[in-house]
């Protein structure tokens, strides 16, 4: 391998004393609406300390994951061996002094953990970007943004995301504000204000109320599709998640008030929450700022549909992570609601016996540590979003991503950023399992077939089965711990193709009760034999595990992209590695970059994105970093998930 002679001269760790990433302002331009200067709304609201950025390509973000951050990463010995191999194969040089420059004040520990862990997680999950915001004591505490909003364009605090179903809590808060002001009654018949023509002759329409709509008890399907709107069951008979129910309520509210939803939300939610970077439906302000969605293979999606989105009570909200976080801060601080109504929002709203899901008013509910947690998630192709709000402790979390695998990154983020996050996730896992147990027969088989083709849904199923079955099985504690740790590599193996769909189907088959051939149901417990079979089915071999972790095994599986010659020419130059006193020369040739280091053989850098390249000889990535003026200022080498360094450009 080239450049091996200088290995011994290299440092094996980044410089000490570095405490935070390079900073970006995260400020959005001042805009106006309805004659009100939107920027003035923030005067009484806390701003995030900064927007911290790293640079990342589609599915290939940037940073390192030390052992202390997450329990599911490799041991120190395994990582050190991988590092020595990568160093020798690489250049024996490019130990690059990372994106982390020293700041005046240390960032919060949770944010630092994310800075180290998240980019590596995104790379393995093929998620281009994620934005994270933490709310503490009813105020927006800090914000982090990682990766690329679109190919070659960094995500930052101004990046606008489609938040999908995170629209619902915002609309829910509008409804509660109208109720607080006496403009509607949460338990009143909606039919005087709106009746959908499809159900005009159905007497059950008179049972529809705002309360039932906000808690998904209308009896409507999620969406009617191309057919007519129909009741699947009588209103209040059970829960069934329904965007149609929210849209029905929207039309009724507009009929009752004589105002559009957009005008109502502007007055009742956006203005008091201090939100100035959100819209319901497409807004021309988002041109050039909207994050491109990416599918499960890490390929960009056509975003033309986004510009045709119209206002909707259940979806089609566009926002930045900072702006949506101001909404959450407003909610956990009470949102100006009367105490009883605010408490009612957080209570389970089921009007039927033995509910298998828990919904409040506009929010999903999970109880952990004796208190209700408000939460919601959002899913569309190329969109995954999440919000958590805890009024009792006045804190919360917002995660926005532009990849269909985004949920694979959310669990470790929640664990790192939210006190008690792991326990909360376990409670949510149990909620998921209780819902799955309510599904049976052909519907269950169809559901499992769908889940086995999606890494995100498969991970959700595996975590639910782990909490409800495996951790309560006769296996010893070591085997139970191994089973939990095997979930992430299995899901990531589905992403990179080392775990096949057939293997996922075999795993899900272990959850089916063998006694229920005529009426398929999930098992209620794992005995020793089935628990052992589950563990064996989860286990991945060394090659699969390395590939899932982004190691050498997956370098041949990675695809390349075309980079314009003009961009390649911008990378041509010389870069100094201070820790090794080596000079790296970069040249461009036939859509690739050719790197040499002081008389050593040339090595080809293959483009994984417009800014990130990799070697096929080693599991090491090279990222070109631009300075404030847009000029290439250096290269960052990502050895693996645990280490990176920076080499400045000298010519």
Secondary structure, DSSP 4 states (H G I P E B T S, - for coil): -TT-TTGGGS-SSPPTT--EEPEE--PPPP-EETTEEGGGGGGGSPPPS-EEEE--BTTB------TTT-TTSPPHHHHHHHHHHHHHHTTS------SEE--SSPPPHHHHHHHHHHHHHHHHHT--EEEEEEEETTEEEEEEEEEEEETTEE--TT-BEE-GGGHHHHHHHHHHHHHHTTS--TTS-STTT---GGGTT-GGGGG--HHHHHTT-SSB-S--TTS---BSS-TTSS----HHHHHHHHHHHHHHHSS-HHHHHIIIIIHHHT--SEEES--GGGTTTBPPPB-TTSPBPP-GGGGG----SSS-EEE-HHHHHHHHHHHHTTTT--HHHHHHHTS----SSS-SS-B-SSSEEEEETTEEEEEEEEEETTEEEEEEEETTTTEEEEEEESBTTTHHHHHHHHHHHSTTHHHHHHHHHHHHHHHHHT--HHHHHHHHHHHTT-HHHHHHHHHHHHHHTGGGSSS-HHHHHHHHHHHHHHHHHHHHTSS-HHHHHHHHHTTB-TT-SSS--B-S---HHHHHHHHHHH---HHHHHHHTT-GGGTTT-------HHHHHHH-EEEEETTTTEEEEEEEETTEEEEEETTPPPEEEEESSSSEEE-SSSS-EEEEEE-TTS-EEEEEEEEETTEEEEEEE--
